[in-house]
Amino acid sequence: MPQEQYTHHRSTMPGSEGPQVYKVGIYGWRKRCLYFFVLLLMILILVNLAMTIWILKVMNFTIDGMGNLRITEKGLKLEGDSEFLQPLYAKEIQSRPGNALYFKSARNVTVNILNDQTKVLTQLITGPKAVEAYGKKFEVKTVSGKLLFSADDNEVVVGAERLRVLGAEGTVFPKSIETPNVRADPFKELRLESPTRSLVMEAPKGVEINAEAGNMEATCRTELRLESKDGEIKLDAAKIKLPRLPHGSYTPTGTRQKVFEICVCANGRLFLSQAGAGSTCQINTSVCL
């Protein structure tokens, strides 16, 4: 290092010595330490610069972005698979044109809709066992905006023209159901059943049961009652068969008759009596007991 010297002339005094020279600078071990720290600093700067260049090269930093992440005028564009370890906040997430958008998680995927006070208004949770949705109302609509399904606290609305139940056991309604039409698929059977309770069909303007291409069967264990309070019960058919009516025991000629007449008891019970020249119902009144 530069070395400066200067001469200090003292005032002339009796017994004074000659001029003295003083050295100004860093010498010895201090000078070697300074050189060492300067060299170490230069090495650290070079290593830091090399690491920075290596990180930029590995992370693929460019003017447009980093790696698969690109900065565009509309926002951020991410290509390939991505993993988010912390919550992601975004106004809109969309895939590339023509490609699908996938969300993958080892446990579940949760979507929350918050208000200004960060309170959850709507929540969708897709887990390994179930898909749960929380909200005031749930709706499913077509592309044109037609309502297909709606559910809230008060009611569940099915807006489709037809509701099909494909389960082998059918559909169970714990309470009442209101519908204008109950119909089975073509060439399929329609069964209305109540295993442990009664089955009631009510309508203010009538109930119509129609089987256009097949039979209609009503089966019960104890009693089958047809009742009309203010009108009449009409059986309109080319043939009406009552094969299990009881037979009377009256045989005036002792021969077996093939012609019978239908008799009605006072309690409404029907029975068959062998036809004769006159009515034989009075003779077989024991059947009514």
C-alpha positions as CSV (number, residue, x, y, z in Angstrom):
1,M,0.0,0.0,0.0
2,P,1.1,3.6,-0.5
3,Q,3.3,4.8,2.3
4,E,3.3,8.3,3.4
5,Q,6.1,10.0,5.2
6,Y,6.3,13.4,6.6
7,T,8.9,15.3,8.5
8,H,8.1,17.1,11.7
9,H,10.3,19.9,12.5
10,R,10.2,20.9,16.1
11,S,11.2,24.3,17.3
12,T,14.8,24.9,17.9
13,M,15.6,24.3,21.5
14,P,18.7,23.6,23.3
15,G,19.5,19.9,23.2
16,S,17.0,19.1,20.5
17,E,17.5,16.2,18.1
18,G,17.2,16.1,14.3
19,P,14.0,15.7,12.3
20,Q,11.8,12.6,13.0
21,V,10.0,10.5,10.3
22,Y,6.5,8.8,11.1
23,K,5.0,5.9,8.9
24,V,1.3,6.1,8.0
25,G,-0.6,2.8,6.8
26,I,-1.4,-0.8,7.6
27,Y,1.5,-3.2,8.0
28,G,2.1,-6.6,9.3
29,W,-0.6,-9.1,10.2
30,R,-3.3,-6.4,9.8
31,K,-2.4,-6.0,6.2
32,R,-2.5,-9.8,5.6
33,C,-5.9,-10.1,7.3
34,L,-7.3,-7.3,5.1
35,Y,-6.1,-9.0,1.9
36,F,-7.6,-12.3,3.2
37,F,-11.0,-10.9,3.8
38,V,-11.0,-9.1,0.5
39,L,-10.1,-12.3,-1.3
40,L,-12.8,-14.2,0.7
41,L,-15.4,-11.6,-0.2
42,M,-14.5,-11.9,-3.9
43,I,-14.8,-15.7,-3.7
44,L,-18.3,-15.4,-2.0
45,I,-19.4,-13.0,-4.7
46,L,-18.3,-15.4,-7.4
47,V,-20.0,-18.4,-5.7
48,N,-23.2,-16.4,-5.2
49,L,-23.2,-15.3,-8.8
50,A,-22.6,-18.9,-9.9
51,M,-25.4,-20.2,-7.7
52,T,-27.8,-17.5,-9.0
53,I,-27.0,-18.3,-12.6
54,W,-27.5,-22.1,-11.8
55,I,-30.9,-21.4,-10.1
56,L,-32.0,-19.3,-13.1
57,K,-31.0,-22.1,-15.4
58,V,-32.6,-24.9,-13.5
59,M,-35.9,-23.0,-12.8
60,N,-36.0,-21.9,-16.4
61,F,-36.4,-18.2,-15.6
62,T,-37.2,-16.1,-18.7
63,I,-38.6,-12.7,-19.4
64,D,-42.1,-14.3,-19.7
65,G,-42.0,-16.2,-16.5
66,M,-40.5,-19.2,-14.7
67,G,-40.6,-22.8,-15.8
68,N,-44.2,-23.8,-16.7
69,L,-45.5,-20.6,-15.3
70,R,-45.9,-17.8,-17.8
71,I,-47.0,-14.2,-17.2
72,T,-49.5,-13.0,-19.8
73,E,-51.6,-9.9,-20.2
74,K,-54.7,-11.7,-18.7
75,G,-52.8,-13.2,-15.7
76,L,-50.8,-16.3,-15.1
77,K,-50.6,-19.3,-17.4
78,L,-49.5,-22.6,-15.9
79,E,-48.7,-25.6,-18.1
80,G,-48.3,-29.2,-16.9
81,D,-49.1,-30.7,-13.5
82,S,-49.0,-28.4,-10.5
83,E,-49.0,-29.0,-6.7
84,F,-50.2,-26.4,-4.2
85,L,-49.2,-26.9,-0.6
86,Q,-50.9,-23.8,0.7
87,P,-54.4,-22.3,-0.1
88,L,-54.9,-20.9,-3.6
89,Y,-56.8,-17.7,-4.1
90,A,-57.8,-16.8,-7.6
91,K,-60.6,-15.1,-9.4
92,E,-60.8,-17.6,-12.3
93,I,-59.2,-20.9,-13.0
94,Q,-59.6,-22.4,-16.5
95,S,-57.8,-25.0,-18.6
96,R,-56.2,-24.6,-22.0
97,P,-58.7,-24.5,-25.0
98,G,-59.6,-28.1,-25.8
99,N,-58.1,-29.6,-22.7
100,A,-59.8,-30.8,-19.5
101,L,-59.2,-29.4,-16.0
102,Y,-58.3,-31.9,-13.3
103,F,-58.2,-31.5,-9.5
104,K,-56.4,-34.3,-7.7
105,S,-56.0,-34.8,-4.0
106,A,-55.0,-37.6,-1.7
107,R,-57.9,-36.9,0.7
108,N,-60.5,-34.4,-0.5
109,V,-61.1,-31.3,-2.5
110,T,-63.0,-28.4,-0.8
111,V,-64.4,-25.4,-2.5
112,N,-65.6,-22.5,-0.3
113,I,-67.6,-19.4,-1.2
114,L,-67.0,-16.6,1.3
115,N,-68.7,-13.3,1.9
116,D,-67.0,-9.9,2.8
117,Q,-66.7,-11.1,6.4
118,T,-64.9,-14.3,5.3
119,K,-67.9,-16.3,6.4
120,V,-68.6,-19.5,4.4
121,L,-71.8,-19.2,2.4
122,T,-71.5,-22.3,0.1
123,Q,-69.2,-25.3,0.5
124,L,-68.5,-28.2,-1.7
125,I,-66.5,-31.2,-0.4
126,T,-65.5,-34.1,-2.5
127,G,-64.0,-36.9,-0.3
128,P,-63.1,-40.5,-0.7
129,K,-66.5,-41.7,0.6
130,A,-69.0,-39.0,-0.4
131,V,-69.6,-35.7,-2.1
132,E,-71.1,-33.1,0.2
133,A,-72.6,-29.7,-0.7
134,Y,-73.7,-27.1,1.8
135,G,-75.8,-24.1,0.9
136,K,-79.2,-22.5,1.0
137,K,-80.3,-24.0,-2.3
138,F,-79.0,-26.6,-4.8
139,E,-80.0,-26.4,-8.5
140,V,-79.1,-28.4,-11.6
141,K,-80.0,-26.8,-15.0
142,T,-79.5,-27.6,-18.6
143,V,-77.3,-25.6,-21.0
144,S,-80.4,-23.6,-22.1
145,G,-81.2,-22.7,-18.4
146,K,-84.1,-25.2,-17.9
147,L,-84.4,-26.4,-14.3
148,L,-83.8,-30.1,-13.9
149,F,-83.4,-30.5,-10.1
150,S,-83.8,-28.1,-7.2
151,A,-83.6,-28.7,-3.4
152,D,-83.9,-26.4,-0.4
153,D,-85.3,-26.6,3.1
154,N,-88.9,-26.5,1.9
155,E,-89.1,-28.7,-1.1
156,V,-87.3,-30.8,-3.7
157,V,-88.3,-30.1,-7.3
158,V,-87.6,-32.3,-10.3
159,G,-88.1,-30.3,-13.5
160,A,-87.4,-33.1,-16.0
161,E,-90.2,-34.4,-18.1
162,R,-89.6,-37.9,-16.8
163,L,-88.2,-39.3,-13.6
164,R,-86.8,-42.9,-13.9
165,V,-85.9,-45.1,-11.0
166,L,-83.7,-48.0,-12.0
167,G,-83.2,-49.6,-8.7
168,A,-84.3,-53.2,-8.3
169,E,-86.2,-52.4,-5.1
170,G,-87.9,-49.3,-6.6
171,T,-88.3,-46.1,-4.6
172,V,-89.3,-45.7,-1.0
173,F,-91.3,-42.7,0.1
174,P,-91.6,-42.4,3.9
175,K,-94.4,-39.9,3.5
176,S,-96.9,-38.8,0.9
177,I,-96.1,-38.1,-2.8
178,E,-98.0,-35.8,-5.2
179,T,-97.8,-36.4,-8.9
180,P,-100.1,-36.2,-11.9
181,N,-98.9,-39.5,-13.5
182,V,-97.3,-42.7,-12.4
183,R,-96.2,-44.9,-15.3
184,A,-93.9,-47.8,-15.9
185,D,-91.5,-48.1,-18.9
186,P,-92.9,-49.9,-22.0
187,F,-93.2,-53.6,-21.5
188,K,-92.4,-53.3,-17.8
189,E,-94.6,-53.9,-14.7
190,L,-95.8,-51.1,-12.4
191,R,-96.1,-52.1,-8.8
192,L,-97.4,-49.9,-5.9
193,E,-96.7,-51.6,-2.6
194,S,-96.9,-50.8,1.1
195,P,-95.3,-53.8,3.0
196,T,-96.4,-52.9,6.5
197,R,-99.0,-50.1,6.2
198,S,-101.9,-49.1,4.0
199,L,-101.7,-47.6,0.5
200,V,-104.0,-44.6,-0.2
201,M,-104.6,-42.9,-3.6
202,E,-106.6,-39.7,-3.5
203,A,-107.6,-37.2,-6.1
204,P,-110.4,-34.6,-6.0
205,K,-111.5,-35.3,-9.6
206,G,-111.0,-39.0,-9.7
207,V,-108.3,-41.8,-9.9
208,E,-107.9,-43.6,-13.1
209,I,-106.0,-46.9,-13.4
210,N,-105.5,-48.0,-17.0
211,A,-103.7,-51.0,-18.5
212,E,-103.8,-50.6,-22.3
213,A,-101.9,-53.7,-23.3
214,G,-102.1,-56.1,-20.4
215,N,-103.8,-57.2,-17.2
216,M,-104.5,-55.2,-14.1
217,E,-104.3,-57.2,-10.8
218,A,-105.2,-56.1,-7.3
219,T,-104.3,-58.6,-4.5
220,C,-104.8,-58.4,-0.8
221,R,-104.6,-60.7,2.2
222,T,-107.9,-59.9,4.0
223,E,-110.5,-57.7,2.3
224,L,-110.7,-55.8,-1.0
225,R,-113.3,-53.0,-0.7
226,L,-114.7,-51.0,-3.6
227,E,-116.8,-48.1,-2.1
228,S,-118.5,-45.2,-3.8
229,K,-120.1,-42.7,-1.4
230,D,-122.2,-40.7,-3.8
231,G,-122.0,-42.5,-7.1
232,E,-122.0,-46.0,-8.5
233,I,-119.5,-48.8,-9.1
234,K,-119.5,-50.0,-12.8
235,L,-118.0,-53.2,-14.1
236,D,-117.9,-52.8,-17.8
237,A,-116.5,-55.8,-19.6
238,A,-117.5,-58.5,-22.1
239,K,-116.9,-61.2,-19.4
240,I,-117.1,-60.9,-15.6
241,K,-115.9,-63.9,-13.7
242,L,-116.4,-64.7,-10.0
243,P,-114.9,-68.2,-9.8
244,R,-114.7,-68.6,-6.0
245,L,-118.2,-67.6,-4.9
246,P,-119.8,-70.0,-2.5
247,H,-122.5,-72.4,-3.8
248,G,-125.8,-73.1,-2.4
249,S,-126.8,-76.7,-1.5
250,Y,-130.3,-76.8,-3.0
251,T,-130.8,-79.4,-5.7
252,P,-134.5,-79.9,-6.4
253,T,-134.0,-82.5,-9.1
254,G,-131.0,-84.2,-7.6
255,T,-129.0,-83.5,-10.7
256,R,-126.0,-81.3,-11.0
257,Q,-126.9,-78.0,-12.6
258,K,-124.5,-76.0,-14.8
259,V,-126.6,-72.8,-14.7
260,F,-126.6,-70.7,-11.5
261,E,-128.0,-67.4,-10.4
262,I,-126.2,-64.8,-8.3
263,C,-127.7,-64.0,-5.0
264,V,-127.0,-61.1,-2.7
265,C,-127.3,-61.4,1.1
266,A,-128.5,-58.5,3.3
267,N,-124.9,-58.0,4.4
268,G,-123.7,-57.6,0.7
269,R,-122.3,-61.1,0.4
270,L,-122.6,-62.8,-3.0
271,F,-123.2,-66.5,-3.6
272,L,-124.3,-68.9,-6.3
273,S,-127.5,-70.8,-6.3
274,Q,-128.6,-73.4,-8.8
275,A,-131.1,-72.0,-11.1
276,G,-134.7,-73.4,-11.2
277,A,-138.1,-72.4,-12.5
278,G,-138.1,-69.7,-10.0
279,S,-135.6,-67.9,-7.8
280,T,-133.8,-70.3,-5.4
281,C,-132.0,-67.6,-3.4
282,Q,-134.5,-67.8,-0.5
283,I,-133.8,-71.5,-0.1
284,N,-130.1,-71.0,0.3
285,T,-130.1,-68.2,2.9
286,S,-127.9,-70.3,5.2
287,V,-124.9,-69.1,3.1
288,C,-125.5,-65.6,4.4
289,L,-125.0,-66.5,8.0
